[in-house]
Amino acid sequence: MLARIIKSLRDRGPSNRTALATSAGMSYDRFVLYLQWMAEKDLVSLDGDGNVHLTPHGAESYDQLVTWIIDHVGKLKVSRSRFSMDSQ
């Protein structure tokens, strides 16, 4: 969920809370909880008009997450035989 919010801010720029919750595919109630936590961790900030902005720390954290996923998850190899539906 955090990555969706940050990705939306990176792609679209600052956004109001309702539009951001919608673009992240989250219910507004759940989104507000994530947003509060993210603001406490300096990943996002809110301006005087209520728009959400990605902080430099938030952008850096997102980049690190994407790099980690590419480096580790992208290299996983799953044997197809483990998922075989053949009965013997």
N, CA, C and O of each residue as an XYZ file, in Angstrom:
352
protein
N       0.818     -1.199      0.000
C       0.000      0.000      0.000
C       0.862      1.264      0.000
O       0.566      2.228     -0.706
N       1.922      1.247      0.794
C       2.796      2.412      0.849
C       3.388      2.697     -0.522
O       3.435      3.846     -0.962
N       3.837      1.649     -1.191
C       4.443      1.836     -2.508
C       3.429      2.403     -3.502
O       3.792      3.213     -4.355
N       2.182      1.995     -3.404
C       1.155      2.539     -4.314
C       0.975      4.034     -4.116
O       0.866      4.791     -5.080
N       0.944      4.447     -2.869
C       0.769      5.871     -2.572
C       1.963      6.662     -3.094
O       1.795      7.687     -3.756
N       3.160      6.188     -2.798
C       4.359      6.897     -3.231
C       4.458      6.903     -4.748
O       4.800      7.931     -5.333
N       4.169      5.784     -5.398
C       4.226      5.721     -6.856
C       3.250      6.710     -7.468
O       3.577      7.380     -8.447
N       2.076      6.804     -6.910
C       1.096      7.753     -7.420
C       1.613      9.190     -7.297
O       1.448      9.990     -8.217
N       2.230      9.511     -6.174
C       2.792     10.853     -5.992
C       3.950     11.102     -6.960
O       4.093     12.206     -7.486
N       4.766     10.090     -7.193
C       5.878     10.245     -8.144
C       5.353     10.450     -9.558
O       5.875     11.280    -10.302
N       4.323      9.697     -9.931
C       3.789      9.771    -11.291
C       2.967     11.032    -11.537
O       3.041     11.622    -12.615
N       2.193     11.443    -10.554
C       1.228     12.539    -10.747
C       1.612     13.840    -10.059
O       1.045     14.891    -10.357
N       2.569     13.775     -9.144
C       2.925     14.964     -8.380
C       1.984     15.142     -7.204
O       1.171     14.264     -6.916
N       2.094     16.291     -6.515
C       1.237     16.542     -5.348
C      -0.239     16.360     -5.698
O      -0.680     16.648     -6.811
N      -0.977     15.874     -4.711
C      -2.375     15.543     -4.956
C      -3.187     15.758     -3.692
O      -2.653     15.708     -2.584
N      -4.495     15.999     -3.864
C      -5.340     16.067     -2.671
C      -5.581     14.648     -2.167
O      -5.414     13.679     -2.908
N      -5.968     14.538     -0.924
C      -6.082     13.229     -0.285
C      -7.081     12.303     -0.964
O      -6.805     11.115     -1.136
N      -8.218     12.822     -1.346
C      -9.237     11.970     -1.969
C      -8.755     11.403     -3.297
O      -8.909     10.210     -3.560
N      -8.169     12.257     -4.136
C      -7.660     11.795     -5.428
C      -6.527     10.796     -5.241
O      -6.419      9.827     -5.992
N      -5.688     11.029     -4.249
C      -4.561     10.131     -3.995
C      -5.050      8.770     -3.505
O      -4.539      7.740     -3.942
N      -6.016      8.752     -2.618
C      -6.584      7.479     -2.140
C      -7.188      6.709     -3.308
O      -7.022      5.493     -3.407
N      -7.878      7.406     -4.177
C      -8.489      6.769     -5.343
C      -7.432      6.212     -6.284
O      -7.546      5.075     -6.743
N      -6.399      7.007     -6.578
C      -5.375      6.538     -7.513
C      -4.566      5.382     -6.925
O      -4.030      4.562     -7.670
N      -4.473      5.311     -5.604
C      -3.770      4.203     -4.948
C      -4.674      2.988     -4.775
O      -4.206      1.926     -4.365
N      -5.963      3.126     -5.082
C      -6.899      2.011     -4.989
C      -7.222      1.617     -3.562
O      -7.393      0.437     -3.257
N      -7.306      2.618     -2.679
C      -7.537      2.346     -1.265
C      -8.820      3.020     -0.786
O      -9.250      4.033     -1.337
N      -9.419      2.440      0.249
C     -10.538      3.127      0.884
C      -9.975      4.356      1.597
O      -8.832      4.347      2.053
N     -10.768      5.390      1.688
C     -10.280      6.633      2.282
C      -9.894      6.431      3.743
O      -8.884      6.974      4.191
N     -10.677      5.663      4.489
C     -10.390      5.431      5.914
C      -9.031      4.773      6.110
O      -8.247      5.197      6.959
N      -8.760      3.754      5.338
C      -7.468      3.065      5.442
C      -6.339      3.979      4.962
O      -5.264      4.016      5.560
N      -6.594      4.709      3.884
C      -5.603      5.625      3.338
C      -5.156      6.649      4.380
O      -3.962      6.924      4.502
N      -6.093      7.210      5.124
C      -5.768      8.230      6.130
C      -4.816      7.668      7.181
O      -3.915      8.374      7.634
N      -4.999      6.417      7.571
C      -4.092      5.790      8.539
C      -2.678      5.668      7.975
O      -1.702      5.986      8.655
N      -2.577      5.210      6.737
C      -1.273      5.119      6.082
C      -0.647      6.503      5.934
O       0.548      6.677      6.175
N      -1.446      7.476      5.542
C      -0.937      8.828      5.330
C      -0.380      9.408      6.626
O       0.677     10.038      6.617
N      -1.066      9.206      7.716
C      -0.592      9.698      9.013
C       0.757      9.064      9.365
O       1.681      9.757      9.790
N       0.863      7.746      9.186
C       2.112      7.056      9.478
C       3.232      7.559      8.569
O       4.354      7.786      9.021
N       2.918      7.731      7.288
C       3.919      8.196      6.328
C       4.394      9.615      6.652
O       5.573      9.926      6.479
N       3.499     10.464      7.114
C       3.879     11.828      7.495
C       4.787     11.804      8.724
O       5.752     12.565      8.800
N       4.479     10.934      9.682
C       5.316     10.797     10.879
C       6.721     10.319     10.534
O       7.682     10.666     11.221
N       6.845      9.524      9.473
C       8.146      8.982      9.043
C       8.819      9.884      8.013
O       9.853      9.514      7.457
N       8.254     11.057      7.750
C       8.803     12.022      6.791
C       8.880     11.473      5.370
O       9.795     11.810      4.619
N       7.922     10.632      5.003
C       7.847     10.144      3.632
C       6.997     11.076      2.776
O       7.227     11.219      1.575
N       6.008     11.709      3.412
C       5.137     12.671      2.735
C       4.932     13.877      3.641
O       5.178     13.818      4.846
N       4.476     14.970      3.040
C       4.106     16.152      3.817
C       2.803     16.700      3.246
O       2.457     16.435      2.095
N       2.093     17.458      4.057
C       0.861     18.100      3.626
C       1.068     19.601      3.641
O       1.650     20.149      4.577
N       0.588     20.266      2.593
C       0.712     21.720      2.559
C      -0.537     22.364      3.161
O      -1.452     21.667      3.600
N      -0.569     23.674      3.178
C      -1.677     24.414      3.773
C      -3.014     24.191      3.095
O      -4.063     24.414      3.699
N      -2.987     23.750      1.831
C      -4.226     23.477      1.097
C      -4.682     22.030      1.245
O      -5.705     21.638      0.685
N      -3.919     21.232      2.004
C      -4.285     19.829      2.200
C      -3.744     18.892      1.140
O      -4.096     17.713      1.118
N      -2.884     19.404      0.249
C      -2.292     18.547     -0.771
C      -1.138     17.751     -0.177
O      -0.401     18.240      0.680
N      -0.995     16.519     -0.647
C       0.053     15.627     -0.182
C       1.237     15.729     -1.141
O       1.073     15.672     -2.360
N       2.430     15.883     -0.570
C       3.662     15.974     -1.350
C       4.597     14.855     -0.929
O       4.657     14.501      0.249
N       5.321     14.303     -1.878
C       6.354     13.333     -1.591
C       7.598     14.084     -1.139
O       8.045     15.009     -1.816
N       8.155     13.696     -0.008
C       9.375     14.338      0.480
C      10.592     13.709     -0.206
O      10.486     12.628     -0.785
N      11.729     14.373     -0.143
C      12.944     13.742     -0.676
C      13.230     12.387     -0.008
O      13.662     11.443     -0.669
N      12.986     12.301      1.295
C      13.175     11.032      2.005
C      12.215      9.966      1.464
O      12.598      8.805      1.325
N      10.985     10.350      1.161
C      10.010      9.415      0.607
C      10.426      8.912     -0.761
O      10.299      7.723     -1.055
N      10.927      9.821     -1.608
C      11.381      9.426     -2.939
C      12.571      8.483     -2.850
O      12.641      7.495     -3.581
N      13.507      8.786     -1.955
C      14.683      7.939     -1.775
C      14.286      6.564     -1.254
O      14.821      5.553     -1.710
N      13.362      6.514     -0.313
C      12.897      5.235      0.238
C      12.240      4.393     -0.836
O      12.448      3.181     -0.892
N      11.446      5.025     -1.692
C      10.784      4.311     -2.780
C      11.821      3.740     -3.747
O      11.722      2.585     -4.161
N      12.813      4.552     -4.101
C      13.867      4.089     -5.008
C      14.614      2.900     -4.421
O      14.943      1.954     -5.137
N      14.883      2.945     -3.117
C      15.564      1.835     -2.458
C      14.709      0.571     -2.470
O      15.227     -0.528     -2.666
N      13.411      0.722     -2.263
C      12.505     -0.422     -2.293
C      12.468     -1.050     -3.683
O      12.549     -2.271     -3.821
N      12.348     -0.221     -4.699
C      12.308     -0.735     -6.068
C      13.611     -1.455     -6.401
O      13.590     -2.526     -7.007
N      14.736     -0.878     -6.011
C      16.031     -1.513     -6.246
C      16.114     -2.854     -5.540
O      16.588     -3.832     -6.118
N      15.657     -2.908     -4.290
C      15.672     -4.162     -3.538
C      14.813     -5.219     -4.233
O      15.225     -6.372     -4.361
N      13.636     -4.830     -4.675
C      12.742     -5.776     -5.358
C      13.399     -6.306     -6.627
O      13.374     -7.510     -6.886
N      13.980     -5.421     -7.411
C      14.640     -5.848     -8.649
C      15.815     -6.775     -8.340
O      15.993     -7.804     -8.992
N      16.613     -6.400     -7.341
C      17.796     -7.190     -6.995
C      17.464     -8.548     -6.404
O      18.160     -9.523     -6.688
N      16.424     -8.641     -5.594
C      16.154     -9.874     -4.862
C      14.953    -10.651     -5.403
O      15.067    -11.841     -5.698
N      13.851    -10.013     -5.530
C      12.648    -10.710     -5.985
C      12.745    -11.018     -7.470
O      12.312    -12.080     -7.916
N      13.305    -10.105     -8.226
C      13.433    -10.302     -9.664
C      14.315    -11.474    -10.037
O      14.239    -11.974    -11.159
N      15.155    -11.921     -9.110
C      16.068    -13.025     -9.378
C      15.531    -14.375     -8.934
O      16.180    -15.397     -9.157
N      14.361    -14.399     -8.311
C      13.811    -15.670     -7.849
C      13.448    -16.553     -9.028
O      12.845    -16.097    -10.000
N      13.815    -17.799     -8.934
C      13.448    -18.792     -9.945
C      12.569    -19.830     -9.255
O      12.964    -20.417     -8.248
N      11.399    -20.047     -9.791
C      10.484    -21.024     -9.217
C      10.405    -22.196    -10.172
O      10.122    -22.032    -11.358
N      10.655    -23.362     -9.651
C      10.591    -24.565    -10.454
C       9.149    -24.827    -10.869
O       8.249    -24.857    -10.030
N       8.940    -25.015    -12.150
C       7.588    -25.296    -12.634
C       7.079    -26.638    -12.130
O       5.870    -26.830    -11.994
N       7.981    -27.561    -11.855
C       7.557    -28.887    -11.410
C       6.842    -28.827    -10.067
O       6.028    -29.698     -9.760
N       7.134    -27.817     -9.269
C       6.460    -27.676     -7.976
C       4.971    -27.396     -8.154
O       4.166    -27.681     -7.267
N       4.618    -26.845     -9.292
C       3.232    -26.456     -9.517
C       2.545    -27.371    -10.524
O       1.479    -27.040    -11.041
N       3.138    -28.491    -10.796
C       2.574    -29.427    -11.762
C       1.270    -30.014    -11.232
O       1.174    -30.369    -10.057
N       0.295    -30.111    -12.079
C      -1.006    -30.652    -11.697
C      -1.119    -32.136    -12.077
O      -2.169    -32.750    -11.886
N      -0.028    -32.709    -12.618
C      -0.054    -34.108    -13.018
C      -0.160    -35.009    -11.801
O       0.564    -34.823    -10.823
N      -1.043    -35.968    -11.853
C      -1.109    -36.944    -10.756
C      -0.422    -38.212    -11.223
O      -0.520    -38.585    -12.392
N       0.263    -38.865    -10.322
C       0.995    -40.061    -10.707
C       0.384    -41.281    -10.120
O       0.876    -42.386    -10.343
